[in-house]
Amino acid sequence: MYLVLSESVKETATHENNMGDSKQTSEFDQYTAHYPEWARILARKYFTKTLIQFILHGNVRDLVRHEDPESGEVDYVGLTHFLVNELFAARDIVVLYDRAAGIHFLDTETQKDFNRAVSGHDSLFGTEFARKRPRNPSQVLSILDNYFRLRLSSRKRIACIIDYAETIIPMAEASMYSAEDRSALVNLQRWAHDPLFLEHDFTICLITENLSDLNQQHVQSPWTAEINIPLPEKEDRLAFAKWSTKDSISLFEQHSDLGLEEFSQNTPGLGYTQLQTILADTLENKTYLSFDHLSKLKKSLIEESAFGMLEFVESDSGLDDLAGHAEAKTHLRQAASALKQGMHEVMPMGYLVSRRAARSTPFSYLGW
């Protein structure tokens, strides 16, 4: 099912958004049931007919679960692949852009159509875009603006995917913005509420890992919607582990102390790509997967994903070596016990132990 549904489904989605309908099932829900939750949120917001620009952030460099609604077959693909071949598969034109690759397309016909349009623009305005094929945002977005308007006037359905958006409209003080940065920001903001774009089947997706890396004026605009792509939950990790080992479960069991349930339970904080790395090491390299080995691999993978900003440090001392803070030590022991039993839901997001307050209120925790 693509992000070009029947008019009745669009009307259903719009009605439910406006009326706050809480029905468990609807035509819209049925058509989008095979989507990941974040994709359903995007589709619902899009069908309000008030938003066309979305900022996808979070776990954007991971795989995405894709289920064929007809056959029920499951696959895991990259985010761009999912957007292009699932959400926007029914679009007439899908344009992809990042600063490294420049403007690129899915097929040669669209590429030829774009080249003809740009050549016509060059002839009219005396530019050399078709020959030089610029990659810098200010020129690229100007070219795309003309191309989109030309093709939307012909009732074409268009999607534009801009990856590494933090390199297009980076976070910076207004006084530090270059003329190129300002031009790119204005273009994207103008597109978000342009009447022509809102009236047609047109969608823009900006992809970035961290919202804080983007221009905050654009992030906070009422004309854009931020869609967080989360790390997989336990059930998602279990489904992925079963999918990855469906043809080699006996081999996995021979080289692991953990069953798939235990594996999924003990891998919070990891994405599908990282899980795939661990499973492939066991299945392909026959590396034995013990609890200790999994713990070391998990720490290493999380540290790598944090780009050196996070480090796990194991102390040679235990809680018994610490004087005082009896209440704090009790809480930490209870937390350790809960973790060993897989009771992650009872854990707060963090602890704060104050040395100054140790005499009266030795322990407090922060959960957010």
C-alpha positions in Angstrom: 0.0 0.0 0.0 1.4 3.3 -1.0 1.0 6.8 0.2 -1.4 7.5 -2.6 -4.6 5.9 -1.3 -8.1 6.1 -2.6 -10.1 9.4 -2.0 -12.4 7.5 0.4 -9.4 6.5 2.6 -8.0 10.1 2.5 -11.4 11.4 3.6 -11.6 8.8 6.3 -8.2 9.8 7.6 -9.0 13.5 7.4 -12.3 13.0 9.2 -10.8 11.0 12.0 -8.0 13.6 12.5 -10.5 16.4 12.7 -13.1 14.6 14.9 -10.6 12.7 17.1 -12.3 9.4 16.2 -10.9 6.7 18.5 -12.4 3.7 16.6 -10.1 0.6 16.9 -10.4 -0.2 13.2 -11.2 2.0 10.2 -10.5 1.9 6.5 -7.4 4.0 7.0 -6.1 1.7 9.7 -6.7 -1.3 7.6 -4.8 0.1 4.7 -1.8 1.1 6.8 -1.8 -1.8 9.3 1.4 -3.3 7.8 3.3 0.0 8.2 5.7 0.7 11.1 4.1 2.9 13.6 6.1 6.0 12.6 5.0 5.5 9.0 1.4 5.4 10.0 1.8 8.6 11.9 3.4 10.2 8.8 0.5 9.0 6.6 -2.1 10.2 9.0 -0.6 13.7 9.2 -0.2 13.8 5.5 -3.8 13.0 4.9 -4.9 16.0 7.0 -4.0 17.9 3.8 -2.3 20.6 5.9 1.2 19.2 6.0 3.5 18.2 3.2 7.0 18.5 4.8 8.3 15.9 7.3 11.5 15.7 9.2 12.5 12.1 9.9 14.9 11.8 12.7 16.2 9.3 15.3 17.1 5.7 14.1 17.2 6.8 10.4 20.4 4.8 9.5 18.9 1.5 10.5 16.8 -1.1 8.6 13.0 -0.7 8.4 10.6 -3.7 8.6 8.6 -4.0 5.3 5.7 -6.4 5.0 4.0 -7.2 1.7 0.3 -6.7 2.4 -0.8 -9.3 -0.1 1.7 -12.1 0.4 2.6 -11.3 4.0 6.3 -11.7 3.3 8.6 -9.7 5.5 11.8 -8.0 4.6 14.1 -5.5 6.2 15.3 -2.6 4.0 17.0 0.8 4.3 14.9 3.8 5.1 15.3 5.4 1.7 14.5 2.1 0.0 11.3 1.9 2.2 10.3 5.5 1.4 10.9 5.0 -2.4 9.5 1.6 -2.9 6.7 1.5 -0.3 5.4 4.9 0.8 6.1 6.7 -2.5 5.9 3.8 -4.9 2.8 5.2 -6.7 4.3 8.7 -7.2 5.0 9.7 -10.8 8.2 11.4 -9.8 10.6 10.7 -6.9 13.5 13.1 -6.5 16.4 12.2 -4.2 19.1 14.7 -3.1 22.1 15.0 -0.8 25.1 17.2 -1.0 27.4 14.3 -2.0 25.4 12.6 -4.7 23.5 15.7 -5.9 20.1 15.2 -7.5 19.3 11.7 -8.6 16.3 9.7 -9.7 14.9 6.1 -9.7 14.7 5.6 -13.4 16.2 6.9 -16.6 12.8 8.3 -17.9 12.5 10.7 -15.0 16.1 11.6 -15.4 15.5 12.5 -19.0 12.4 14.4 -18.2 14.3 16.4 -15.6 17.2 17.1 -18.0 14.7 18.4 -20.6 13.1 20.7 -18.1 16.5 22.0 -16.9 17.7 22.5 -20.4 14.6 24.6 -21.1 15.2 26.7 -18.0 18.8 27.3 -19.2 17.7 28.4 -22.6 15.1 30.8 -21.1 17.3 32.3 -18.3 20.8 31.9 -19.7 22.0 29.5 -17.0 24.1 26.4 -17.3 22.5 24.1 -14.7 22.1 21.2 -17.2 25.8 21.2 -18.1 27.3 21.9 -14.7 24.9 19.8 -12.6 25.4 21.8 -9.4 25.2 20.1 -6.0 25.2 23.1 -3.6 21.8 23.5 -1.9 21.0 27.1 -3.0 21.3 26.2 -6.7 19.8 22.7 -6.4 16.7 23.9 -4.5 16.2 26.7 -7.1 16.3 24.2 -9.9 13.9 21.8 -8.1 11.5 24.7 -7.4 11.1 25.3 -11.1 10.9 21.6 -11.9 8.3 20.9 -9.2 6.1 23.8 -10.3 6.3 22.8 -13.9 5.3 19.2 -13.3 2.7 19.9 -10.6 0.9 22.1 -13.1 0.6 18.9 -15.2 -0.9 17.1 -12.2 2.1 14.9 -11.5 2.4 13.3 -8.1 5.8 14.1 -6.6 7.9 13.1 -3.6 11.3 14.7 -2.7 13.7 13.0 -0.3 16.5 15.1 1.1 19.1 13.1 3.1 21.6 14.5 5.5 19.4 17.5 5.9 21.7 18.9 8.6 24.2 19.7 5.8 21.5 21.7 4.0 20.0 23.8 6.8 22.5 23.3 9.7 21.9 24.6 13.2 23.7 27.9 13.7 23.1 31.4 14.9 21.3 33.6 12.4 24.3 35.9 12.1 26.5 32.9 11.2 24.4 31.8 8.3 25.9 32.2 4.8 24.0 33.4 1.8 23.7 29.8 0.6 22.3 28.6 3.9 19.8 31.4 4.0 18.6 30.6 0.5 18.2 26.9 1.3 16.3 27.7 4.4 13.9 30.1 2.7 13.2 27.6 -0.1 12.3 24.8 2.3 10.2 27.1 4.4 8.4 28.4 1.4 7.7 25.0 0.0 6.2 23.9 3.3 3.2 26.3 3.0 3.2 27.1 -0.7 -0.5 26.9 -1.9 0.4 25.1 -5.2 2.3 22.4 -3.3 -0.4 22.0 -0.7 -3.1 21.6 -3.4 -1.3 18.8 -5.1 0.0 15.3 -4.2 3.5 16.5 -3.1 5.6 15.4 -0.2 9.0 16.4 1.1 11.0 14.3 3.6 14.1 15.7 5.3 16.2 13.0 6.9 18.6 13.6 9.8 19.7 11.7 12.9 19.4 14.6 15.4 16.9 17.3 15.4 19.3 19.5 17.3 21.6 19.5 14.2 18.9 21.3 12.1 18.0 24.9 12.0 15.6 25.2 14.9 13.5 27.9 13.2 12.6 25.3 10.6 12.1 22.4 13.1 9.7 24.5 15.2 7.7 25.7 12.2 4.0 24.8 12.3 4.3 23.8 8.7 6.7 20.9 9.3 6.1 17.7 11.3 8.8 15.8 13.1 8.6 12.0 12.9 10.8 10.1 15.3 11.9 6.7 14.1 12.6 4.8 17.3 15.0 1.9 18.1 13.2 -1.5 17.9 11.4 -2.7 21.0 11.8 -6.2 22.5 9.0 -7.6 20.3 10.5 -6.1 17.2 14.0 -7.5 18.1 12.5 -10.9 18.6 10.7 -10.8 15.2 13.9 -9.7 13.5 15.9 -12.5 15.2 13.4 -15.1 14.1 13.4 -13.7 10.6 17.2 -13.7 10.5 17.6 -17.3 11.7 14.5 -18.8 10.0 16.7 -21.0 7.8 19.5 -21.6 10.4 17.9 -21.8 13.8 19.5 -25.1 14.6 23.0 -23.7 13.8 22.2 -20.7 16.1 21.2 -22.9 19.0 24.4 -24.9 18.6 26.5 -21.8 19.0 24.6 -19.9 21.6 23.8 -20.0 25.3 20.8 -17.8 24.6 17.5 -18.6 23.0 16.0 -16.0 20.7 13.7 -14.8 23.5 16.7 -14.2 25.8 18.7 -12.6 22.9 15.9 -10.1 22.2 15.4 -9.4 25.9 19.1 -8.7 26.4 19.7 -6.4 23.4 17.9 -3.1 24.3 19.4 0.0 22.7 20.5 -1.9 19.6 19.1 -1.4 16.1 18.4 -4.1 13.5 21.7 -3.5 11.8 23.6 -4.1 15.0 21.5 -7.2 15.8 22.3 -8.4 12.3 26.0 -8.0 13.0 25.8 -10.1 16.2 23.7 -12.8 14.6 25.9 -13.0 11.5 29.0 -13.3 13.7 27.4 -16.4 15.3 26.0 -17.9 12.1 28.7 -17.2 9.6 31.9 -17.1 11.8 30.6 -19.7 14.3 31.5 -17.4 17.2 30.0 -18.8 20.3 27.4 -16.4 21.8 27.6 -16.4 25.6 26.1 -13.9 27.9 29.5 -12.3 28.5 30.3 -12.2 24.8 26.9 -10.6 24.1 27.5 -8.0 26.8 30.8 -7.0 25.4 29.5 -6.8 21.9 26.5 -4.7 23.0 28.8 -2.3 24.8 31.1 -2.0 21.9 28.3 -1.4 19.4 26.6 1.2 21.6 29.9 3.1 22.1 30.5 3.1 18.3 27.0 4.3 17.6 27.6 7.2 20.0 30.7 8.3 18.0 33.0 8.2 21.0 30.7 10.3 23.2 29.8 7.4 25.4 32.1 4.9 27.2 31.2 2.0 29.5 33.6 1.9 32.5 33.7 -1.2 34.7 35.0 -0.6 38.2 37.1 -3.1 40.2 35.2 -2.1 43.3 31.6 -3.1 44.2 28.8 -1.5 46.3 30.2 -3.3 49.4 33.3 -1.2 49.1 31.4 2.1 49.3 30.8 3.5 52.8 27.5 5.1 53.5 24.7 5.8 51.0 22.8 2.8 52.3 19.5 3.8 50.6 21.3 4.4 47.3 23.0 1.1 47.4 19.6 -0.6 48.2 18.0 1.0 45.1 20.9 0.0 42.9 20.9 -3.6 44.0 17.1 -3.7 43.4 17.7 -2.3 39.9 20.4 -4.9 39.2 18.0 -7.6 40.3 15.2 -6.3 38.1 17.6 -6.1 35.1 18.7 -9.7 35.6 15.0 -10.8 35.6 14.3 -8.8 32.4 12.0 -6.3 34.2 13.2 -3.3 32.2 9.9 -1.5 32.5 10.4 -0.7 36.2 13.7 1.0 35.5 14.0 4.8 35.6 16.0 6.5 32.8 18.8 7.5 35.3 19.9 8.0 38.8 21.3 11.0 40.6 23.2 10.5 43.9 24.1 13.7 45.8 27.0 13.5 48.1 26.1 16.8 49.9 22.6 15.5 50.7 23.9 12.2 52.0 23.2 12.9 55.7 19.5 13.8 55.3 18.3 12.6 51.9 21.0 10.2 50.6 19.4 9.2 47.4 17.2 10.5 44.7 16.6 9.4 41.1 15.6 11.1 37.9 13.4 9.4 35.4 12.3 11.1 32.2 
